[in-house]
Amino acid sequence: MSPTLRTILLIGWLHTSCAPLVAADTKTSTPAPKRNVVTDEPRTTKGKPEGAADYVPRVDPTDGQHLALTLHKLEHGLDPARPFLIWAIGSSYTNMLGNGEAWKEEIPKRFPKAPPIRYEKMVGNSCPWQYVRGWARHLVVPDQPDLVLIYTIGNPDDLEKLIFELRTQTTADIIVPSIHWRERDQELWGKSENAADQDVGRVRDICRKHHVEFVESRRDWATYLAANRLPIPALLKDAVHQSDYGAKMINANILAHLRRPTQFSYAPPDRERRLRPTPRPDGSFTAKFTGSRIDLIGQKSPDAGTFRVVIDGKPAAQVEAFLTGYVQPNAKNAKEGKGAVPRDQAPHGITLGRQVVPQAWTITMTSDTGDYELVGAVSGTDGRGNAFKPFTSNSGQILIEPDLWRRAERNRAGDRFTFDVRSAVVPEISFKGAAGERLSVRVAQVLPNGEHTLELIPVGPGGATIETLAIYQPPLPGH
């Protein structure tokens, strides 16, 4: 991961919330505010309710049925060795589940051969599924994780769009827990499983439809509260945020699904498999595969050569497979309200069109009513649009959807947003290096999910030792 992306994630972690923003305590006599002065998340810790029993997560026979690849990787490890990558995206509810500490503590105990856990996250103030979809496109898909955790609220139709985004471009398993009980749900207690802002039944049905692992966390919270005769606030830090013990319970509910169910919904080779390329007399290699991504695993040697990558008869520069980086708001953009951050009033997702040229792009607001100008480092000025209307750049390369631009009404003239577009195919692979050193290269990704041909053409003297090719086929067609 690049240093720039790590900075983005750190900023995203520091500036997160799901509650309405309130003014910070500015009294100089107070040594430290009880709430985060930027995001309004409670700073104080809150453990298990006094007198309550220890929480034990419920396990059903079907739990884990949509996590076949996850279980396989945790039970058998990964070759070549690398961390098991989890991407968590959502609101402050996601943020308050921590930074993977529960996973890093529990996984080695249960899975001795498991790889180390790498846990990344991107979260935003009250960020619903609608806008999380943009982060999935720009942060999660490029990273190609093993598992995606989504914990927030919103319109179930937007959750389905988010799942489709991931299911067509990655092989990652997906976990979606139902939202915890909050004070705003008090009127629904004993009457409905739904939350004030989550139709639990619809979320469950969408997860079932797309073989997403649904965690009945809300159900199990209710059972624990009732069994211990506790009010809803007993597991909260404030009106909406889960307490430390509440977060521990949610993590326990999620981790309880890492098990072998009565039957998996798919077999790991359906999505990830390996094959050997065919060597040719001229020193080149070829392989036919079905999927959207292909990696090469081999060995280096001092006298090895360099090979040009050709996909479906085209060199890398001509393959229409691109990745779009995170849409980075300028730190000096206008902020409305105490604790507001530019990240939460910005375009969250960009769509690529036709005849794409890799380059850096800048969106500059030209008015306080949503007008902007788009400029590419190579293409130059490529059109003017409005944040509240669908936009296609003059060249057709860039599409900007109002549905993925959050709080555009807060943007002001002079606000800037930057993003880059880069090729998703490496142009060449060099096998030169220390004798026996392992080589692992992501050759291409986000290809149309279908049949392809890879050719590796030598560009000079020297051969190549290729152990295998790793093929990744997302479960849904589309691009």
N, C-alpha and C positions, 0 to 999 in steps of 0.2 A: 504494500500500500504506500502511496506517495506521501511525503511529509505534508503536502497541501491538504490531502484528504484527511489525514490524521488531525490536522488543525481544525478542519471543518467539524469533525466528530467531537472534538473537545469542546468547541464553541457550542455545538448543539447540546452537549451534555450539561454544560454550565447554565444554559438559558432555557429552562423547561418548566412548564406548569400546565395544569388542567383547570385550575380554579380561577375565578375572576381576579384580576390584578387589584391590589390594594396599596395604599400609601405605606411606605416603610416607617418604622419608628425612628424618628430623627433626634430623640433626646440624647444629649451627650452623656447623661448619667448612666445610660444603658450600655453595659460593656459589649454586648453582642445582641443583635436582633433575634427574636425568637422565630422569625420567618425569613426566608431568603429575600433580600431586598430587591432582587431582580425578578424573581419568578414567583414569589409568594408561597413557596413550598416550606412546610414546617421544618425547622432545624432540630427541634427537640426529639429525643427518642421516646418511643412508647412500646413497652413490651407486652407480654401476655397479660390478659385481664386477671386481676387478683381473684384467686379461688377457682379459676376455670381449669378444666382438664387440658392436658397436652393434646395438641391437634394431631390426628392420624388421618392421612388422606385416604379417601375411599378408592378402591380399585375395582373396576368392572371387567368382565371377561373380554370385552372388545377393546378395551383401552390399549392403544399402541397399534391399532390395525392399519393406520396410514403412515407408519413410521418405519417401514421395512428397510430403507437405505440407512436411516439413522441407526437402527439397531445393528445392522450388519457392520457398519463402520466402527461403532463403539465396541462391539464384541471382538472384531478381528483386526482393528487398526487400519492404517492407511499406508499404501505403498505407491509412490515414494512417500516417505514420512513427511507429514505436515500437520498443523493443528486442525482440529475439527472446527469449522467456522460457523458461528451462529450470528445472524443479523437480527436485532430487535428493533422494531419501528413502531411508533405510535405517539402517545401523549405523555404527560407526566406520570400517568399510571404505569406506563412502561418504564419510565425513568426510575421510579421508586422501587422497581424490582431489583435494582442494583446494577452492577457491572459484570455479572456472570459469576459472582462469588459462590452462589449456591451450586451452580453447575460444576465449578472447579473443585469444590469440596466433595460433592456427592459422586460424580462420575468415576473417579479413580477407585472409590470404594466398591462400586457395583460392577465396573468393567475394567479389570486389570490390564487388558490389552488396548484400552482406549487411548487415542492420541490426546495431547494436551488440548484444552479448550481455548479458542480465541472468540471473544465476545465483543461484537461491535453494535453500536446503537445510534439511532437518530430520532430525536423526539422534539415535540414542539408544544407550545401553549395551546391546550384544548384541541390538539390537532386530530381531526377525525379521519376515517378511512379515505374520504374524498381526496385530501391533500397528501396523505401518506403514499398514495399511488405514485405521485411524482418522485418521492424519495426512493421508492422501490425501483423506479426506472433508472434513476441517475446514480444511486449509491449501491443498492443491493444487487441488481442484475449485473453490473460490471464486475462485482466481486465474486459472483457465482458461489454463494454459500452452500453449506450442507443442510442448514436448517434455518427457517425464518419464523420468528416469533412476533405476532401482531397482537397488541393489547391496547385497545382504545374503543371509541364509540362512534356512532354515526348512522347514516342510511345504509341498510343492508345491501342495496343495489350497488353502492360504492365499494363495499367489501367484495362483492362478486367481481367488479372491474379490477380491483387490486389483485385478487387471486388469479384472474385471467392473465394479468400482466406478468405475474411470476410463473404461472404454469406453462406459458408459451415460450418462455425464454430461459428457464432454469429447471434443473432436476431436483431442487431443494424440497425437502419435506416442509410442511407448514403447520404451525400450531396456533390456534385461536382460542383463548379462554373467554368465557362469558364474563361480563364486568362484575366487579364486587358490589355489594350493597353499600349505598351512601345515604346520607340524611335526606336527600331529595327523593329517595325511593320509599320513604316511610309510608306514604298513602297506599303503596302497592303491597306492603307486607301482609302476608296471609291471603292475598287476593289474586296475585299474578306473579309469574316467574320473571316478567319483563322488568326492565329498568325504565326510568323516565326518558332515557335517550338510547335505549337498545331493545329491539324486538328479539328477544332471546330465541324464540321458536324459529324465526326466519333465519337468524344467524346459524342456528344448528342445521337447518335444512340446506342452506348454501354450502356449509362445510361438508355435509354428507354427500351432496351432489358432486363436489369437486375432490372428494377423498382428502379433505383437510382434517387434521386431528383437532377435534373440538373438545375443550376441557370444561367440564361442568362445574367451574369454580364457584359460580354464584349459588348454585344448588347446595354445594357443600358448605359454603359460608353460612347459608341460612340454617342448615342442619346443626352446625356447631353453635351458632348463636342461640337457637331454640333449646338445644340440649343443655346448655349452660345458663339458660335464662338471662341472656345478655341483651342489651339494647344494641341497635345498629352502631352507634358511636363507639362502642367498646373496642372495635377493630379499626377505628379511624383515628388519624392525627388531627383532622379538622373536619369540615362538613363533607369533603369528598375524597381526600387522599387516604389511602390505606396506611395503617400504623406499621411499625417495624414488624410486629408479629403478624399483622394481616398480610404484609408482603411475603413473609416467610411461609404463610399458609398457601398463598397463590403459587409461589415457586414450588412448594411441595406437591401441590396438585398437578402442576406441569410435569415435574420430574417423575411422578407416579406413572405417567404414560410411557416411560421408557422401559418397555417390557415386551415380552412375546405374547401376543394375544391368541385367541383361539384360531384366528386365521388373518393373514395379512391381505390387504386389498390389492396388492401388486407384488411382483417379484423384482428384486433389485436389478437384474439384467434387463428388465423392460426399459429402464431409464439410463443405466450406466453399464457399459460393457467394454471389452477390449478385443482388439484384433491385431494381427501382424500385417505389415505392408508387404507388397510383392516387389522384390528387387528386379531390376531390368538389366540387360546386358550393358547398357551405356552408363551404368552406375547410378541411375535414378531409382526412385521408389514410387509406387502408386498404391492407392487404397480407395475402395468404394465404401461409403458409410451412410447411415441414416441418422440424422439428428441435427442439432444446431451448433454443436461445439465439438472440437477435436483437440486433444492434447497429445504431445509426443513425449515418450519416456525412453531414454537411451543412455549411452555412456560416452564420455569425452575421451580423447586421446591427443597426444602432442602433434601427431601428423594427420589428424582428421581434417575434413574439408568443410566447406560452407555450401548450403543448399538453398535454392530459391523456392519459395512457396507458390504453388499454383492451385487455385480452387476452381473447379468446374471449367478448366481451360483458361482461366484469367489470372494474371499476376495479382498480388495482394492489393496494389493501388487501384485496381479496377473492380474489385469485389465490393458489392454494395452491402457492406456490413459495418456498422458504425456504433460507437458508444458516445453518449452525451454526458459530460461531467455535471457535477452538482451546480445548480444555479446559485452563485454566490452573491448575496446582497452586499453592497458597499457599507462599511461600518459607519459611514457618515450619513447614511440615508435617514430621512425624517422618521421620528419616533412619536407616536401618539399615545399619551398616557404614561403614568409611572410604571417603570418596569418593562415597557414595550421594547421589543428587539426587532431589528430589520428582518431576521429570518422568518418571522411570522406574518409579515406583510410583504409578500414577494411571490413571483411565479415559482411554483413548486415543480412544475413539469413542462418540458419542451418536447414537441413531437417533430421528428425528422421527416422531410418530404422527399423530393426527387433531386437527382443530380447533385448529391451532397459532396461538398468539398471540405475536407478536414481543416479546421481553423478555430480561432478564438472569436467569440461573439460578445457584443455589448448591447444591452438594452438601456436606453436613457430616457427617463420620463421628461416630457416637454411641457406638461401642464399639471395642474392639481386635480384634474378630472379624468385621469386614466390615459391620456395621450402619450405615446412614446415613439422613439426612433430605434431601429435595429441596424447595427453596423457590424460587418464581418471584417476580420483582419485581412482577408484575401478578397472577399466579394465587395467590400466597401458598403456604402449605404444601401440597404436592401429593403427599404420600405418603412412606412409609418402606420401605426395601428392604435387601437384603444383597448385597454385591459378588459373592458366589459363586452368586447365583440370578438368573434373568431378572426384570426389573422393568419394569412399565408404570405410569406415574404415574396418580393418581386421575382427572385430567382426560383422560388418554389422549394427552397431547401428547408426552411424553418416554419413550423406551424405553432402558434401559441393559442391555447384554449382558455377561455375565461373560467372554465370549470376547475382548472388547476392553478389559478392565480388567486392567492389568498389575501384578503383584506386590501384589495386594490384601492379602495376609497381612502385609505390612509397614506398612499404614496403621494409625493409632492415633486414638483418640477426639480430636476437635477438629481433625483434618485437614480442609482445605477445598479445593474445586475450583469454579471459576467458568467459565461459558461464556455466550455470548449467541446468540439466535436472531433473525435479521433477514429482512425481505422481500428476495427476489431480483428484484423488479420495481420500477423507478423510477416514482413516481406522476405526475411531470410532466417535460416537457423544455422549457427556455427556449432560444430561438434569439437572444436579445438579446445584443449584444456589438459589438466593433469590426467594421467592414465587411470582409468577406472572410476573417475568422478561421475556421479549420476547427473543426468541432464533431464530436466522436466520443463517443457515449454507449452504454454497455451497457444496453439497454432492459430485457431480461429474460434470465435464465438458469435452469438446472435445471428447466425446464418438462418435463412428460412428453414424451418423445421421440416426437413425432408431428405431426399437422396442427394448425395454429393460425391465428388471425386477429388481426392487430394493427390497432388504430384509434388515430389521433391526433386528438383533438378540441380545437379552439381554445377557450381559456377567456377570451379577451379580444381586443382589436384586435391586428392585426399578423399577418403571414404567416410562412412558413417556406421555406427553401431546403434541400431534401433531395437529396443527390447519389445516395445508394444505401442499401440496407439489407444488412447482412452476416448471412448465415444460417449457423448451425452445427448440423450434424446428426451426433451421435455414431454410430459404426458398429454399436452394439448397442441393441436396444430395451430398455425397462425404465426404472426410475426409482429 
